[in-house]
C-alpha cells in the first residue's frame, strides 16, 4: 500500500479543520455555475427592466439616454469588480453585509446590512407588486376591471407571495432552476417581439438613437436612474456556502450578469428609440413603449404576450431577491445581531426556514397594506423601487470603501484594486447624492426619509444594545464558511466514531 492509499484509507486529522462550519445547516456545495448565474440574473429582472428603464432614462436624459445607460453599465461593472475582491476570498451567506463588517467593522457592517435588507426587501416587494400589476392589466384586456382591479392585484400578490415562500423554503436548487427557466423564456420572448416589431416597421433609424450631446445635470440623473436597472447583480454572493467552487463561479456570475443585462438594456433602448422615430412618436412621453409600438405596427396582440412575460420576470425576481434577503437574515442570526432564531435551518430542506417565514410574511404584507390603503399600484411600485435603489447604492458605496481596507489588512492590496475601489466609491457617492436629491424633491420623498430613518434607528439600536459591551463595536463578528472534514481527501471514509474526528465546537 502506497502512502497515498494509506492516507485515503485512514485520513489523518488536519489541525484546525473540524466537522462543522459556523454556517452549518445550509446545503453546502449543492448548486453549480448555471444556478449561481441564475440567482444574479433573476435578481435584476432583466426582462422587466429592459421594457421600462429606457423610457425612464429618456424622459430625463433626452438625447444622452444611451450615454447614461452605458455609464450605468460601466459603473455597475466596476462595482462588481470590487465586490469580487471579497467574493474570491470569503464564502458566506451574508454578502455585502459580511464584506463591510470585515473591512470597516461592525458599526459600518450594521449600516450596510440595514441598507442591503431594505434594498433586497423592497425589490422583492416591488416585484410582487409588479406581478400583480401586469397580470391584472393582462386580465383587464379581456374582462373590464370595474371596481375589482385592486382586489385582483391584491389576490395575485398574496398567491405569488405564497409561491415565493414555498419555492425558497424547499431548496436553493429549485429556486435557481425555476428562476432560470422563467427568465430565459421571458428574455427570449421580449427579444423576439422587439426584433419582430423592428422588422415590421422597416430598417431601424440609427439616427434616432440617443447618442447626442449631453449636459451634466440630465446625464447624472439619467445615469442614477439607469443604475437602478442593475441593482441586485451581486445577489449570487449569498450562495457562497451552497455553490460549488464559489471562489470561481460567483465572480464570473456577477461580471456576466452586468454584461448580459447591459447588452439587453442597450439593445432594447436602441430598438425603442428607432421604433418610435419610425412611427413619428416620442419615446420620452410613452407610458408603455413596446405595447405602443405593437399597436402602431398593427400587432396589438403582442402586448398580451409581453405583459405575461414581464409578470413572469417579476415573479422570478421576487424569488431571487427573497432568496438573497433570507440568507442575509440567516447570517445576522448566526452572528447574534438578530435573534438566534433567524439562524435556524430546516433539517429536511436545509434552508433558513424561520428567516424565510418572517421575510415572506413581511414582504407580502407591505404591498398588500399599500394597495388596500388606496395607494395606486404604479405609485407604490415607484416608491418601493426608490427605497430599494437608495438601499443598494448605500451598500455598494460602503463595500467599495471597505475593499481596500480589508485587502490592506491581509496584505493583498494592489494599486490597481485600490484605484478602482476609490474611484468607484466616489462615483457611487455622486450617483447616490444625485438620486437622493431627485427623489427628495419628488412625490417619492417618503422613500428618502424612510432610508435615512431606518439607518438612524439601526445605529441608535446598535449603540443601545452594545452600551454595556463596547468591545462589540470594534470587533467584527461576521461568520462565513470554512473548510470541514468532508471537504478533505478521503472524507467519505471518516466514521462518526473515528477518534480523529473533531466535532463542532471541539476545534483545537
N, C-alpha and C positions, 0 to 999 in steps of 0.2 A: 504493500500500500504506500503510495506516494504521500508527501507532506500535504499536497492539495486534497487528496482523498481523505486523509485523516482530519483536515480542517473542516471539510464538508460533513463528514460523518459525526464529528464531535466538535462543533463550533465553539471556540473559546469565548469567554465573556470579554466584551470590549469595555474598558473603563469609560464611564460617562454615558454609556448607551443603555437605557433601561427598557422596560416592557411597555411603558406608556408615554404619551405626549401630553403637554399642557392643554391641547385641544382635542383630546380623545373624545370619541363619540360620533364624530363625523366619518363619512365613508372615505377613508384615505385611498388616494391613488386609484380612483374608480372611473374617472372621465378622461377621455382623450382630447387631442388637439381640436377636433371639429366641435366637440361640446364646449370647449373653452371659448372658441371663436364665436359660437352661437350666443353665449352669455353676453359678450360685449356688444355684438351686432344688434341683438334684440333690445338691449337696454337703451339704444339711441333711437329705436323705432324709425329706421331709415325710410320706409315706405311712406309713413305719415308725414315725416319731416320734409321729404322731397316734394310733396304736393302743397305744403303750407308755408315753409320758410322762405322760398324765393319771393313770393308776393309780399311778405312782411318786410324783407330786406329792401325790395324795390320801392316800397312805399316811403322809405326814409332816405335811402342812399341814391335813388334815382339812377342816373347814368353810370354810377360807380357800384352798382349792386354786385356785379360779378367780381369786382376787385374786393369787395367786402367778404364775399364767400371764400375767395382764395386766401385772404388774410386770416379768416377764422379757421380754415383748414390748416394753414401753416402754424398758427398759434396752438391749435389742439395737438398737432404732431409734436411740437416742441414740449408741450406738457407731457405727452405720452413718453417721450424720450427721457424726461426727468423722472417720471413715475417708475419707469423701467429700471432705473438705478437701484431702487428699493426692491422691485419685484425679482431681480436677479440674485438677491442676497437674502431675502426674508420671505418665507412662505407661510401665510397665515390667513385667517378669515376676516381680519379687521380692516384690510385695505388701507386707504389713506389715513384713517384714524391711527392705526398702528404705526405707520411710517412717520407721521408727525410726532407721535409720542416718543419714538426712538430718537428722532432728530432734535426736537425742541423741548421735550419734557412733557409731563402730564398735563400742565395747565393748557398749553397750546394744543395738546392732543385732545383734551376735552372739548375745546372750542371747535377743532376740526371735526370731531365726532358729532357734535351737535349740528354743525353745518352739513355734514355728509348725510346724517339722518333726515334733516329737512329736505336736502336735495333729492335723495333716492325715494323718500316717502312721498314727497309732493309729485315727483314724476310718476310714481305708481298710482297715486290718486288722480292725477291728470289723465293717465292712460285709461283708468276705469271710467272716468267721466267721458273721455273721448270715445270709448267703445259704445257707451250708451247713446251719445250724441249722434254718431254716424249710423248706428243701427236704427235708431228712432227716425232719423232723416230718410233712411232707405225705406222703412216701413211706410212713411208718410207719402212716398211716391205711389203707393198702391191703395192705402187707406187714409182718408183725411184724419189728421190727428185730433181735431176738435180741442176739448179741454183736457184730454188724457195724454198729451205729449210728454209732460213732465213725469207722469206716473209710469209711462213706458220706459223712459230713461232711468228712473229710479229702480225699476224691476230689473232692467238689464245690468245696472251697476251691482245690484245685490247678487244676481246669479253669477256674474263674472267674478265678483269678489270671492264667492264660494268656490268657484272653479280654480281660481288662483291659489287659494289656500290648499285645496286638495292636491293640486299638481306639485306645489312647492313642498308639501308635507310628505308626499310619497317618496320623493328622492330626487337628487340633483340630475341624475341621468334622464329621467322622464321630462323634467322641466326644460333642460337644454335641448333635448331632441325635439320636443314639441315646438319650442320657440324657433328652432332652426327650420323646421318644416314650414311653419306659418310664415316666417319672414322670407324664406326663399320663394314661396309661392306668391306672396304679396309683392315683393320686388319685381319678380318676373312679370306679373300681371300689369303693374304700373309701367314698367319699361316697354312692354309690348304695346300698351294702349297709347303711350306718348309717341312712340315711333309710328304707330298706325295713324295717329292724328296728323303728325307732320307729313307723312306720305300723302295723306288725303288732301292736305292744304297746299301741297306743292313744295318745291325746294325751300329749305329754311333761309330766311333773310338774316345772314350773319351780321349785316349792318345794324340790326336791331338789338344785338347783344350788348348789354350794358357794360361796355369797356371804355366809356368816355371819361372825360376829366372829372376829378373828384375834389371836393373841398373837405377840410379836416373834420368839421362837426358831423355832417351827414355820414361820412365814411366811418367815423368812430362809432356812431350809433348803429349803423348798419352792421359793422363787424361784431359789436356786442350782441345784437340780435342773432346774427349768424352763428355765433359761438353756442347759443342755446340748442342748436340742432345737433351738436356733438356731445353734449354733457351725458355722462354715463358710459363713455367709451372705455373707461378703465375698470368697468364692472367685473371683468374676468379675474381681477386680482383677488376677489373674495374667495376664489376657488383654489387658493394656494395649498390647502390641505387635501382637497379632493382630486386635484388634477394630477395626471401622470407627468413626470418630468416638468414640474411647474416653472423652474428657472429658465426653461427654453420655450415652452408652449405659451405661457401667459404673455411675455413680452411681445412675441410675434402677433398674438391675437389683438393686443392693444394697438400696435402700429398698423396692422392691416385693417382694423375696424375704422380708424380715422381715414385711411386712404380710400377704402371702398365706399364709405359713406360720403366722403368729399367728392369723389368722382360722380356718384349718383346725384348729389345735390347740384353740382355744376351742370351735368347733363340735363337735369330737369329744368334748371333755370334757363339754359340756352333754348331748350325746346319751348318753354312757356313764352319767353321773350320774343322769339322769332315767330311763334304761332300767333300771338296777339298782334304782332306787326302785320302779319299776313291778312288778318281779318279786320284791320283798322281799329283795334281797341287798345285800351291802356291797361297793362298788367297791374300797375300800382293801385288801381281802383277796383280790381276784381275781388269778389267775395269767395269764389271757388274756381280758380283758374282752369284746371283740367276739365271740370264739368262744363264750363262756359265754352271751352274750345270744342268739346264734343258736340254741344248743341249747335254751335256755329258751323261745324262740319257736317251736320245732318245725321249724326250717330249718337243721339241723346241717350240711348240705352247703355252706352259705355259708362255713364255716370253711376248706374246701378252696380256694375261690377267694381268700379272704383271705390264706391262707398263701402262695399263689403270688404275689399282688400285693406282699406285704411282701418276699418274697425278691427279686423284680424291682427293688423300690425300693432294697434294699440293694446289689444289683449296680450300679445306676446311680450310687449314692453312692460306691461303690468306684472307678468310672471317674472321676467328677468330682474326688474327693479326690486320686487319683493324678495326674490332670492338673495340679492345683494344686501338689502336692508336687514333681513333676518340674520345673516351671518355677522354683520357689524354688531347687532344687538347681542348675539351669542358671544362674541369676543369681549364685549363690555361686561357681560355677565360673568364670564370666566375670570376677568380681572378684578371683579368686585366693584367696578364703577357703577353698575346697575345691580339690582337684586340677583342673587346667585341663580334664581330660577331660570333666568334668561340663558344661562349657560348649560341647561339640561338638554339632552337629545333623546329622540325616540330610539329605544333599543332595537326595534324592528326595522325602521326606515333609515336610521342614522342621520336624521335631520334635526335642526334646532326646533323642536316641537312647540315648546312654550313660547319662545320668541315669535314663532310663526303664527300662533293663535292670536297673540296680542297685536302683532303688526297687521294681520288681515282684518281684524275687527276695527281697528282704528282707521286703517286706510280705506275701508269700505264706508265707515261711518262719516268721514269727512265730506265726500261728495254727496252722500245721501242727505246729510244735515243741510248742506248748502242749497241743494235743489228743493228740498221740502220747505226751506225758509223763503223761497221765492227768488233766489239768485238765478239769473239767466244762465243757461248751460255754458254758452260760449264765454261769458264774463267770468264764470267760475273757473273754466279751463285756463283763461289768460292769467288769472291770479295764481292758480296752482303752478303754472309754468314759470311765472316771475319769481315766486318763492324758491322753486327748485333751482332755477338758474343762479340766483344770488347765493344759495347754499353751496352749490357746486363750485362757483367761482372762488368763494372764500376757502373752501377745502383745497382747490387746486393751487391757489396762491401760497397757502401755508406749506403745502407739500414741496413746492419749488424752493421755498426758503429753507425748509428742513433738510433737503437733499445734500447740499454741500456741507452743512454742519455734521450730519451723520457720517458722510464719507470721510471727512477730515478726522473725525474721532476714531475711525477704524483704520486710518492710514491709507485710504484708497482714493483720495480726491485728486483729480487732474484739472489742469487749467481749462480744458475744453468743457468738461462737465460743469465746472463752476461758472463759466461764462454763459453756457446755455441756461443753467438754472436761474442765475441772477437776472439775465435779460428777460427770460420768460416770466419770472415773478414780477418784474417791473411792468411788463406789458399786461399781464393779468390784472395787476392792481389798477392800471389805467382803464382797462375794459370794465372792471368792477365798479369803479367810481362813475364812469360814464353811464353804465347801465342802471346803477342805483339812482343816479341823478335823473335820468329819463323816467324811470318808474315812479320816483318820488313826486314828480310833477304831473303825473297822470292819474287816471281814476284807480290805478292799481297801487297807490301809495300804501295801503294797508300791508301789502306784501313786504315792502321795505321795513315798515315798522315791526312786522312780525319777526323777521330775521334778526333785526337789531335787538328786539326784546328777548327773543329766545336765547341768543348768545349772552346777553347781560344776565338773565336769570340763571343760566347754566354756570357762569363764572361765580355768581353770588352763592349758588348752592354748593359748588365745589369748595369755595372758601369756608363756608359754614361747616361742611362735613369734615374738612381736614383741619379745623382750627386747633383741635387737641392733638393732631398728628401732623405737624407742619412738614415733617420729612417726606410725606407723600406728595408734596407739591414739587419736590425737586428730583424725585426718583421715578423713572418710568416703570410701570407695572405691566407693560404690554406683553401679550402672550402670542406665540407663534409656534409653528410645527417644528419638531426636532427629530433627528433620526431615532428609530426604535429598533429593537431586536429583529423584527420581521423584515426590516429593510436590508439586513446583512446577508452575506453569503451563507447558505446552509440554514437559513432561519426556519424553513419548514420542518427541520429535524429537531428543533427545540421542543422539549416536552414541558408541560406545566409543572412537573415535579423535578425538573432539572435543577440541581443545586447551584448551577451557574446562572440561572435565570433571575433577573432582577425585576421585582415587582414595582408597580408605580408607587412613588413616594419612598423607595428604598434605594435611591441612587447614591453612589459614594460621594 
